[in-house]
C-alpha cells in the first residue's frame, strides 16, 4: 500500500466572499481560527477579552482547497482518507462532489479510483455547523434542553460540545480539516487487527487475533514481539489465529507492576512480498469491574480489579487541553499524562463533552500506566435519537472503539456525562424501571436508547473485555446514587446546590466519586501572559470576568474564601488565597474518601477523580494545573494525599446537652481520629508521631505509637486522641520508619479565618536543587515560587511543624533563590 499525505499547498477563504483571494494556511491540519490568527486578521482569542471578537467564524462558511499530484501506481484501488473534518462539509475532487461529512469524530474514506488525474484539485466547503444545528433543532419543533453551551442546538450535531462554551471554556466554534488527509493506493490492505485475551491463569494466556483484509488478499504473517524485542511467537495463517503464552509479561497500572507492551506485527504477503503491514502495541491485562454487596452498608462496591488486584482509582477528569486542537502535539499530551502520574494519579477520565482523544494520548497512558475511563462524547443534555442520528452515532462508536481498543490503559467505556442526572433534574419522561427500549424512543429522553442499546451492543461486540457503564454518574434507579455505581459530588461548590462547607466532604462520599471540585485562579505567571495590561490585573476586572465562564462562580469563590480565610485583594494574594482554598478542600475530600478503602468486602469508596486535571485555555477553573501546564497548590496537596503511604486526621466535635431542656448546659467534646493508608500490596510497619501545638507555636503535647502496622491495600485506623476544647490545637502527624518520614499531615482548627496566626521566623536555604526550610511556629500553606518555568517542584504548599525541617527537591533550581507566601502573611 502507498500512503501519500495531502498536507501541502492548502489555501482557504471565507465562502460568502467570492471575490476575495485565497490565503495560505498556517499549518496542516488546521482550523480557521489558527489560520486567521497567523495572518493577523483576528486577535488572539485567548488574550484579554478578545474571544468576543472572533465569534463570527462559527456562523460563516469557509473553503479549503489544494492541488496534489497522484503518481502512477499499479494499484487497483485509490482512496482519499479524511481522518477528521470539523464538521459539516461538502468535499469535491476536480469539481465533482465525492463526500458530505457531518461528524467530526469519525474518519471518512472515499473511493476515487476512477476520478484521479495526474494533477488534482481537492476542495472542501465547510458549512456553518452552528446554523445547521439551529435548523435541525427547528425541524424537531422545539428547543432541546441542555446544561452549558451557547446553544442547545449543539445536541443536534456531532461536534465537540465544549466548543459551544462551558463553565470553564470559551465559545470557539472551530471550522476546518482538523485531522490529516491521505491518499491511499492499494490492491489489498489490512483494514483492522484486533485481539482478545483469554486468561486461563495469569501465567497461561491465550491471545486470539483477528485480521480484516480488503482487496485481493494474499497470505498473512503474524509476529508477537516481547517488550525486550524478542520474537516470542510467529505464524503464517488465516485471518484468525491464536498464540498460547506461558508466563507472559502483564500490563499493570502505575504503582502495581510494569507497563509491559508487546508489539503485534501483522503483514499481508503477496507473491513473497509484504504489500501492507500494521504494528499494534498491546498489553495483556484482565479487567473486572466489581460490583458486589458490602459489609454493614447498603449498596454495592464499584471498583476495578486488574490482574486480580483491587485498585483504588485516584486521579482526575480530562477535558481537551486546547480549544484549538490542531496545535496540540504528542509531546503536550504526554506532558499532561506524565504530570498526572507525577502527582501519584493512576486514572484519567476522558470526559464526554470534548473529543475522543488522539492516539498519542492513549499511547502515553499505556506507557506510563495511567488507566483511562473513556466517556462517549455526550454531555449534559437530552439528545435526539431519530434513526439518522442513531445511525451516525453508531458509526462514531464503532470507529472510535475499533481505533482505541488495543490500548490496555482503557479500562471502562461510559455512555455519557450527566445525561441521566439531567433527565432526573428536569423530570423528563425517564422511568428507570421501564425495560422496553422501544418505549424510550417515544419519550423526551430518547437518547437512553443510544446509551443502553447502541453503545452497549458496540462495546460488547468489539471490546468485550472492557466493562461498559451506561453513564456518569449512573447508579441504577437513581443516577447519582451514593450507594451504587459512581457519583458526582457537587454538594460542595455548585451555586445551584447546597454549597456545603468543604469540611463536610466526608459526608458526601460515594462508592466511586467520579467528579467533585473547587475552583481557583490560574498561576500568576499565566495571568500575566493572558492579561496584557497591568491595569486589568485585579480580581474583579472585566478581563478576569471574561476568563471566568460560569456567571455565578465568582460569587461562589468569594463566599468560600470569606467563610474560611483572612485574605488579601492584590492579584498575587487573591490568587494565593483561591489556590490554598482549593488545596484545602480537595485534600479534605481525598483524605476522607481514601479512608473508606478498608479492604475486602469494605470497599466503601473505591475511587476519587477530581474535576478537573487541565484547562483548554487560560481561565479560573477547577483544574489542578492551568492551561500553561503550571501546577496549582492543590496538585501538591493531592499528590501527598494519594501517595502509596499516607496519614490522615479527622477532627470530631460533639455537643452533649446535660438536659433536653437546656441550650446552655452543654458539654463539648473534641477529638482527632487518626488513620494510615497503604496502597502497596505488603504490610508496612511504622511509628506514628502525633504532636499538638498552640497557634503561637507552643508545644502542648506529643505522643508516639510505635510499631503500628498499615495493612496492605487498605486504610488502618490508628488512634483517637481527645483535645482540650478550651484551646485551639494544631495537630501534626508523621509516619516514620527507621528515621525516614513515610507520610505527614496536619489538622488545623476550622475555619482558619478565626486563628490569630503567628508571624513565624522561617529559616530557608538552597543547595543546588534542594530547598531546606523550617519555622519556629506552625505555618499553613507555604508556597514557593520563582520566575523560571523550567524549575519543577516535587512538593509545595507545605504545612510546617515548629522546629521540624522539611527538604524539597526542585529540579532545575540550581541554587537560585525562591520567594514564598503563606497564610500568615498573605493578607
N, C-alpha and C positions, 0 to 999 in steps of 0.2 A: 504494500500500500504506500502511496506517495501522499504526503500531507503538506500542504502549502498554506502558510499564514497569509491572510488578506489583511495586512496591518499597515500598509504604506499608501501614501498618496491620498489619504482621506481629506475631504473638504466638507464644509457644512454651511447652511444658511437658514434663515427663517423662511418658511414656506410661503407665507402670505405677503412676501415682498419679492415678487417675481423678477423685478429689475435689479435687485441687489446682487452683488458679486458673491461668489463662494469664498470662504476663508479657510485656511488650513487649520486642521485640528492641532491641539497642543500635545496630544498623546493618543495612543490607541491600545486598548479600549478606552472609551471616553463617555462623557455626558456633556450636554450643552453648557451647564454651569462652569465646568472646568475650561471649556474652550473660550467662552466669553470672558472669563476671568483672566486667562492667559493673554488675551488680546487687549485687556484694559477696558473692555466695553461694559463691564459691571464691576462694582466694588466687591471686595471680599465679603461674602455674607456672614463670615464668622467674626468679623471685626465690628466693634461698636454696635450701632443699630441698623447695619446695612442689610440685614435679612429682608426687611420690608421692601427694599429696592429691587429685588430680583424675583418677586412673585409672579410677574408677567410670564416667565418662562414656561411654567406648567400649564398655562392656558393657551399657548401658541402651538402651531405645528412647525416641524423642523425637518430638514432634508440633509441626509449624509450621503455622499457618493464617492466612489473611487473607480479607477481603471486598473485592471490587473491582467497580466499575461498568463494564459494557460498553455504550458508547453505540451507538445505532442507526447502522448503517453499511450502505450498499448494496453490500456485497461478498459474493462467492459463498462464500468460504472464511474460516473463523476458526481459527487455530491457537494453542495455548499452546506456548511455546518455553522449554525449560529448558536454559540454557547449561551447567549443571553441578550435579549433585546428589551429595552425599557421604554414603553411596554407595548402599546398598540401601534402596529407598523405594517405598511404595505411595502413589500420588497420586490424590486424589479431588476431583472437581468437583461441587458441590452434592449430595454424598453418594454419587455414582457413581464407582467406580474407573475411571480412564482410563489409568493407566500403572503398570508396575512397572519401576523403574530398578535397574541392577546394575553400572554402570560410571561412575565419577566423571570419566572422561576424555572423555566424549562429550556431544554435545548431543542432547536428545530433543525431537521435535516431535509434537504430538497434535492431530488434527483435532477441534475441539469445536464445529463449525458448528451442529449440531443440539442442543447441550447448553447453550448460553449463555442466561442470563436477563439481566434488567436489573441485578439485584444477584446476585453470585455468591460462593460460599464455595469457596476453594481450600485444601485440607488435604493436608499431606504427612506421612506416618507413616514415620519413619526407623527401620528395624530395626538391630540391632547387627551391623555387618559383621564384627566380631571373632568373634562367636558363629557367624554363618553360615559364616565361613571354617573354624572348627573342625569344624563339622558336615560341610562339604564334604570336608575332609581325612579325616574319619572314614569318609565314604562311599567314598572311594578305597581305604580299607583299610589305609593306612599313613601315618605322618608323612612329609611332604615334607622334602627336605633343603635347607638354605639357610645362608648366612652372614648375620649381622645380622638384627635384628628380634626382638621379644619372643616371636613365634610363627611357626613355619614355615607356618602356615595363611595367612599373607599372600600366599603364592604362588597360592592358590585363588581370590582375589578381585581385582578391578580397582580397587584403591585405592592411593593414593600409598604406595609401600613404606616411605619414610623415616618415615612417621607411626607405624610399629611400633617405632621406635627404631633408631639406627645407632651406629657407633662415634664419632660426633660429634654425635648428635642425641637428643632425649628421646623417650620414648613419649608421644605425644599423638594419640590416635585421635579425630580430629575428626569431627563429625557435623553435617550441615546443608546448606542451599541455598547452596553456596559461590560460585556464579556467578549472574548476573542471570536473571530470569524475565520473559518478554514475552507479550503478546497481539498477534498479528499478524493483520490482516484484509485480504484482497486478492481481486481477481478474477483477477489474474495477477501473478506475481512473478519476479524474477531469482533463480534458485537458486544459480548459480555462474558465475563468469567466470574462465577460465584462459587462459594464454598460453604460447606456446613461441617460442623464438628460434632462427633458423637463420642462422649466421654464414657468409655467402658469403665475406666478408673482414671485418676489423674496421672497415672504412668502408662496408660494404654488408651490412645486416642485414634479414632478413625476420621480421616479427612476426606470428605466426599466433595468432588469437584465437578462442576457442570459448565460447559462452554457452549455459547450460542454463536453460530457462524452464519454469515450471509454470503451468497455467491456460490460459485463452483468450487466448493471446498476441496482441499487436499487432505492430508493427514494432520493430526495434532500430536505435539510432543509436550510433555509436562515435566518440569523440574522444580523440586522444592529445595530451596537453599536456606541453610540454617543461619541464625544471627551471626555466626563467626565465618560465614562464607562457604561452608562445605555443602556440596550437593548431597542431601540425605535421602532423596527419593527421586526416581526418574522413570518415566514410562511413556511410550507412544501408544496411542489408542483412540478410542471413540470420544464422543462429546461428554460422556460421563465416566469417570474413573474414581477410584478411592486409594488412598495411601494409609497403611497402618503404621502408626508411630509409637515406638516404645520409649519411655522416659523422655517425652518431648519437653522442650523449654516453654513454659507457660507465660502468658502475659498477665501482669498484676498491676493494680493501681499503685501509684506512688506511695511508698511507705510500707508496702506489704510484699514486695518482691521486685524482680527485674521486669522491664518492659521488653520482653523478648519478641522480636518481629522476624518472621520468616519472609522470604521472597518466593512467591509463586510465579514462575516464568512459564507462560503458555505460548507456544509457537505454532503457526499454521504453515505446513510444509506442502510444497507442490513441486514435483519433478526434482526432488532433492534440495530445493532452495526454500529458505524462510521468506514467505511473502507478507507475513504480518506477525506481530508478537505483542504481548501485553505482560507487563510485570505488575504484580499486585503485592503490596505489603500486607501480611496477615498476622494476627495474633491469636493464639489458642487460649480461650478462656471460657469458663462456664458461668453463665449469669442466671441468678434466681432472684426474683422479687418476692420476698417472703411476707405474706400477709396471713398471720395466724393469731389465735386468741392469746391474750396476755394475762399474766398472773395478777389477780387482785384489781384489775381495772376493766372498764367496758371497752369494747372495740378490738381492733386487731393491729398487729405490727405493720410496718411498711418500711422494710429495709432490704438493701441489696446484699446478696451473698455472691462473692466472686471466688471461684475455685474453692468453694467450701468455707470461705472466710466471711463472717458477717462484717460489714463495713459501715461505720458511721460516716455519712457523707457530709463533708464540711467544705463549703465553697460559696459560690456566688452566681448570680444571674448575669447573662451576657446579652448586650444589645450590639448592633453593628458599631464598629469602632470609628466610623466616619459617616457623615451624611452624603459624602461624595465618594462612593465606594471604589471607582476605578483607580483612585490614587493609593489605595491600601495594598501593600505588597506582603509577600510571605514573611518577611522579616518583622514587620509590625505585628502581624498576627501572632507570630511565635513569641515576640517580646511580651505580649499580653498574657499568653498562656504561661510563659515562664514566670511572670510576675505573680500569677495566681499560685503556682507551685511554690515559689519562694516564700509566699505567705502561708505555707502549710495547708493549702487548699487541695482537695482531691476530686472535686466535681465542679463542673460549669454547666449551668442550664442555658441552652440556646433558646431564648425567649421567642414566643410566637408572633411578635409584631415586627420582626425585622426581616431577615433573609435566611435561607439555608446557606450556611457559611461556605467559604471557599475551601477547596481540598486542603490547602496549606494549613488551615486552622485545625482540621481533624488530624492531619499528619503530625502536627506539633503535639496535640493531645495524646496521640498514640505513643509518640517517642518519649514524652515527659511523664506520662502515666496519669493524666487527668481524665477522669470519667466524664462523659457527656450525656446529659439528659436533653433530648432534642425535641422541641415542640414543632408541629406543623405550623405553617405561617397563617394562623388565625388568632385574632386577639380582640377582646373587649367589645363584642357586638353580637347582633342577631343576623347572621349571614343568610343570604338566599340559598336555595337548594333546588332550583329548577333543573331539568335534565341536562341542559347545556352546561350549566355551572358545575354540576356533579361530574360530568364527563371531563371538563378541563382540570378540575382539581384532582380527579383520579389520575390523569396523565401526569400531573405535577407530583403526586405522591409516588407513583411508580418510578418516574425518572429520578427523583432525589433519593429514594430508598435504594434503588439499584446503584446509584452513583456512590453512596456512602456506606453501604452495608458491609464492606470489607474492613471497616475501621473498628478495631477492638475496643476503642475508647467509648463508642456509643453503647450505652447500657440501657437506654429507655427511649422509645418513641412515644410522643404525647400529642393528643389530638388538637389542643388549642390552649390559649391562655385566657382564663376568666370568663369564657362564654357561658358556662353553666351558672356561674355566680351572677353574671349579668342577667340571665333569664330569670333567676330567682328574685333578684333585686327589683326588676320591672314587672314581676308577676306575669311573665309570658305564659303561653299555653304549653307548659312543660310539666309533665307528670312522670316522675321518675319510675313509678310503678307500671306505666304503660309499656309493654314489651313488644308492641306491634310497630315495626318500622314504617309501614305504610301510613299509619296514623300520624306519625311525627311529621311527615311531609305536608300534612294538611293544616299544621299549626303555624303560629307566627314565630316558632323556633324550629324551622325545618332542618337547620344545619346539624341538628342532633344526628340525623341520618348519616351525614358525612363522617362524624366522629365515631359513631358506634357501628357503622356498617362499612362504609367505603374504606376509611383508613385502617380499620381493624382487619378487613379482608386483605388489603395490600400488605400489611405488615406480617400477618400470619402466613401469607403465601411467599413473600420474598425474603423475609428475615425472621423466621420462626424462633430463632434462639434468643432474640432480643424482646423483652416484655413490651407490651403496648398498654398505655394508660389513656383513658378517654379524654381527660383534660387536666389542667392545673389551675385551680385546685379541683379535685374530684374525690368525693368520699362516699358516693352512692346516693342514698336518699337525700342527704344534704351535701351540696358540693363542697362547702368549706367546713367540713366536719373536723373537730378536734380529736375524734376517736378513730376515724377511718381515713385511709388514703392520705393525701397531702393537704396542707392548709396554707393559706396566705394570711399571715398575722399582721393586719394593719390597724388593730385597735389602738396601738401606739402610732401616732403621727397624723393619720388622714383627717383632714378638716371636716369631712362629712361623716366621720365615725366618732368613736368615744374619746379620742385623744387622751388615752390613759397616760399617766406618767411613765417614763421609760423604766422606772424602778419596778413597775408591775409586769415586766416581760415574763417573769417566772409564772405568772398566772395564765398566760395565753399561748402555751406550747401546743403542739400537735404531734401526731405520730411521725410526720416529716414536714418541717416548715420550709416551704419552697420559695417564699417571699416574706420579707419584713425589711424595715429600714428606717433611717433617719437622715434627713438632708444636711448638707453642709456646703460651704463655699469652696470653689477650687483654690488651688495654691496661689500665693501672692505673685509668684513669677508668671503664672498663667494669666492672671488678671491683668498684669501689666502688658502682656502680649496682645490681648484682645480689646482692651480699653486703651485707645491710643492717646487720649487727652487726660492729663493729670487731673483736671477739674472734674472729671466724671468718675474718678476712683474713690467713691464713697458708697456705703452700703445701700442707700436709698436712691441712688441716681437712676435716671431713666435708662441708661445703658445697662446697669445691673438688673433692673427690672426686665429689660428685654432679653436678658440671659437667665431668666427665671421663668420657666414656661408654664407653671401652674399658678393661676392668678391669686389664690389664697395662701400659697405656701410661704410667702414672705412673712405673713402674719403668723402662720403656724411656727415658723422658725423663731420668730421673736417671742412667741408665747413660751416655747420650751426653754429659750435662753433666760427669760425673765423668771421662770419658775425654778431655775437651777443655779444660775451663776451671777456673780457680780462681774460685769464685763465692760470693756471699753468700746468706743464707737469709731475710732480711727479704722481705716480699712484693714490695716495689719492686725489690730486687736480683735476686730469683728470676725475676720477670717479665722483667727486662732480660736475664738470662743465657739464658733459653729463647728469647727473640726473637733474640738475637745468634746463638745456636746455629742456629736456623732460617735466618737470613740467610746465615751462612757455608756451611751445607750446600747451600742452593738456588743460591747463587752459584757454588759449585764445580760443580754439575750443569750449570747454564745455560752457563757458560763452556766447559766440556769438550765439551758436545754441539753448541753453536754452531760450535765449531772444525771439526766434521766436515762442515759445509756447504761443500764445496770447489769447487763449480762443476759444469758439465755432465758427466754420467757419474760424478760423485763426490759424489752427494747421500747420503753415508753416514748422516747423520741429518738429517731434514727437518722436525722439529717437536719441541717440548718444551712440554707442558701440565702445569703443576704442580697437584697435588691440594692445596688447592682455593682458589678465589678468595674464597669468602664463607662465612658461617655462617647457620644458621637460628635460632639462639638464642645467648645468651652462654655460651661453652664453651672449654675447652682443645682446640685442634684444629690442623689443618694449614693453616688459612686464611691468606691474605695480608693480610686486613683482618677485624676482628672484627665481631660482629653489629651494632654501632653504626656501622659503616662507617668505623671508625678504622683507618688503615693500620698494619700492624706493620712492624718494621725490615726484614723480608725484602722487602716491597713495593718499597722504595727500592733495595736492592742488585740485585734483579732488573731494575728499571727501567733501571739503568745497564748491566747485562749484556746487555740486549736492545735497547739504543738502536741507531739506524741505524749508528753507528760505535762500535766497542768495541775494547778491547785486552785480551788475556788472557795469563796466565802459568801455566805448569805446572812444578812443581819435581820434577825427576827424580833419584832416588837409586839408585846401583848399587853392589853389593858384588862385588869380584873377588878370588877366592881365588888366592893365588900357587901353591898346590898343591892337588890334590884331596884330600890327606891332612891338611890343616890346617883348624882352626876359629879360628885365632889370627892368622895372617899374611894379613890381608885388607886390600885397598885399597878405600877408599870414594870414589866419585866423585859429586859433586853438581853439578847444573847447572839452569839455568832455560831453558825453551823459551818463546819469546815470539811471539805472532801477533796480527794485527789482523783484524777482521771488518767487512765493509761490506755492509749490506743495501740500499744505494741502487743505482741502475742505471747509475751512472757511476763511473769510476775516481776515487779520492781520493788526492792526494799529501799527504804529511805528514812530519814529523820525529818520530822515536822517541827519547825521552829515558829512559834507564834509570839508576837510582841505587840503590846498595846502602848500607844503614845497619846499624850495630850496634844492639842493642836499646836501649842508652843514648842513642842519637841521633848517635853519631859517624859521619860520612860515611866510608865505606870506599872507594867508587869511584863514578864516573859515566861513562856512555858515551852518545854521541849518534850516531844513524844518520840522516843527512839524506836527504831526498827518497825515502823509501820510497813505494811505490805500493800502495794497497789495491785489489785487483781488484774489479770490480762484482759484487754479489750473491753473495759468497763470502767465505771466510776466506783469509788470506795468511800463510804462515809468514814471520817476520821475522828472528829470530836465535836462537842458542843461546849462553848465557854460562855458563862454568864458575864455581863458587863454592868458597870455601875451607871445607872440611868442619869445620875446627877452630873456626870462629867463626860463631855464628848470624847470619844475614844477612837483613834485611828488604829486599825488592826492590820499589821503586816504579817504575811505568811511566806515561808520558804520551805521547799522540799530539797533536802541535801543528801548526797551520798558520797562518802569518802572525801568530804570537803568541797565537793563540786555542787553548785546550785543547779538542780534539775528544773525547778519552776519557782516562780514567785508571783505574788499578787498583793493587793492592798484593798481594804474595805474602809470607806470613809463615811462618817455620818451624813445623812441626806436631809434636805438638799444642801449642796455645797455652798450656796449663797449665804447661809447663816453662819458659816465658820469665819472666825476672825483669824485669817491665815497669817502666819508669821512671815517676816521677810528674811528668809534663810541666808546664811553665808554659804555660798556654793563654791566649792573648790573644783576646778576643771583643768585638765591638762591634756595635751595632744601629743602623741608619739607615733609618727608615721600615719598609719591608717587606724589607730586606736585612740578612742576618747576615754579617759578615766574621769569619773565625776562622783562627788559625794557632797552631802549637805549636813548642817548641824540641826536642822528641823525638818519635819515632813514636807515634801514637795509634791504637788499634784500637777501632772500633765506637763512635764518638762520636754519641750520640743526643740530639737536642734535644727539649724538651717545654715546655709551659706549660698553664695551666688552660683557656684559651679554645679551644673546639672550632671556632670559626669560622676559625681560622688554618689555612691549608693549606700545608704544607711541600712545596716542589718537589723537595727532596732531603733525605736524612737518613741516619743510620747510616754515618758517614764514617770513612775511614782518613786520617789527616793525615800528610803528609810534612813532616819538620822544615823550618821556615822558608818553606814554600810556603803562601801564603794561598789559602783557598777562600771563595767567596761563595755563599750560599744564599738564594734568594728564598722568602719565606714570606708568601703573600697574606693580608692582614688583620692582620699583626703590628703595624703602626702604632707602631713604636718601643718596644713593650713588651719587658721583659726576659725571657730564657728560662733554663731550667735545663738541665742535661745530666748524662749519665752516660757513662763509657767503661770499657773493660775494666780499665784500670789502677786504678780506684777503686771498681769495682762488686763488691767482696768484702770 
